[in-house]
Amino acid sequence: DKPKIARTELMNIDLSDMPGKIAHMYTLELAPGLMTPRHSHPGHYLVYVLEGTGIVEQDDRPTVHLSPGVSYYIHSPSVTPDSWHSVWNTSKTQPLKTLVVLINDKGQPGTVFDK
């Protein structure tokens, strides 16, 4: 049985010219029909859609419609994440697969879930 969300780490690297910062690169695959819980990513979160369709619903921002080739960026201050959002794979049959680059402070979590 495949996981509902599959994350494949591609790279984690200390950014030598940005002391205290780390970059993470990974693919993220959401199962058909899945909507993520409301969450945030402390730092700079850059996403490129590889496969599938979906939407990103973000507080106080327009909905982002996802399809192959679409990219989007979310910034949330590292200390207090405030760019809360959910991602919904709108397909009932195909996964939504993205390439993600996250730049944040060392020791900070990559994802924080809303309580």
C-alpha positions in Angstrom: 0.0 0.0 0.0 1.5 3.3 -1.1 1.7 6.2 1.4 -0.7 9.1 0.9 2.3 11.5 0.8 5.6 10.3 -0.4 8.7 12.5 0.1 12.0 11.6 -1.6 15.0 13.5 -0.4 17.4 14.6 -3.2 19.7 17.0 -1.4 20.3 18.7 2.0 23.2 21.2 2.0 24.6 23.8 4.3 24.7 27.2 2.5 28.2 28.3 3.2 27.6 31.9 2.0 24.4 32.1 4.2 25.5 31.2 7.7 22.9 29.3 9.7 20.9 28.4 6.6 20.3 25.0 5.0 18.7 24.1 1.7 16.6 21.0 1.2 15.6 19.6 -2.2 13.0 16.8 -2.5 10.1 15.5 -4.6 6.7 15.3 -3.0 3.9 13.1 -4.3 0.3 13.4 -3.1 -2.1 10.6 -3.7 -5.2 11.2 -5.9 -7.9 13.2 -4.1 -5.7 14.0 -1.1 -5.9 17.4 0.7 -3.1 18.1 3.2 -3.8 19.4 6.6 -3.3 23.2 7.0 0.4 23.8 7.5 3.3 26.2 6.9 7.0 26.0 6.0 9.3 28.2 8.0 11.6 29.8 5.4 11.6 30.1 1.7 9.5 27.4 -0.1 9.8 27.0 -3.9 7.7 24.5 -5.8 7.7 23.3 -9.4 4.9 20.9 -10.5 6.2 17.8 -12.4 2.9 15.9 -12.8 -0.7 16.1 -12.0 -3.2 18.8 -11.1 -4.3 20.5 -7.9 -4.7 23.7 -6.0 -3.0 25.6 -3.2 -5.3 27.5 -0.8 -3.3 30.0 1.2 -4.6 32.5 3.8 -5.2 36.0 2.3 -3.8 35.1 -1.1 -5.4 34.0 -4.4 -5.8 30.2 -5.0 -2.9 28.8 -7.0 -3.9 26.3 -9.7 -1.4 23.5 -10.2 -0.5 21.7 -13.4 2.8 20.5 -15.0 5.2 23.4 -15.4 3.6 25.7 -12.8 5.8 27.1 -10.1 5.0 29.0 -6.9 6.8 30.5 -3.9 5.7 30.8 -0.3 7.8 32.8 2.3 7.2 32.5 6.0 9.4 34.0 8.6 11.5 31.3 10.1 10.8 32.1 13.7 7.0 32.3 13.5 5.5 30.6 10.4 2.5 32.5 9.2 1.8 31.5 5.6 -0.7 28.8 6.4 -2.0 26.7 3.4 -3.4 23.4 2.2 -2.6 21.6 -1.0 -5.3 19.5 -2.7 -4.7 17.0 -5.5 -7.8 17.5 -7.5 -7.4 14.4 -9.6 -9.2 11.3 -8.5 -6.8 9.0 -10.5 -3.4 10.6 -10.8 -0.8 11.6 -8.2 0.3 15.2 -7.8 4.1 15.3 -8.0 6.3 18.4 -7.2 9.9 19.3 -6.9 10.5 21.4 -3.8 13.4 23.6 -2.6 13.2 24.8 1.0 15.7 27.2 2.4 15.4 27.7 6.2 17.3 28.0 9.4 19.3 25.0 10.6 17.3 23.2 13.3 13.9 24.6 12.1 11.3 22.0 11.0 10.5 21.9 7.3 6.8 21.8 8.0 4.7 23.0 10.9 1.1 21.8 11.1 -1.7 24.2 12.3 -3.1 23.2 15.7 
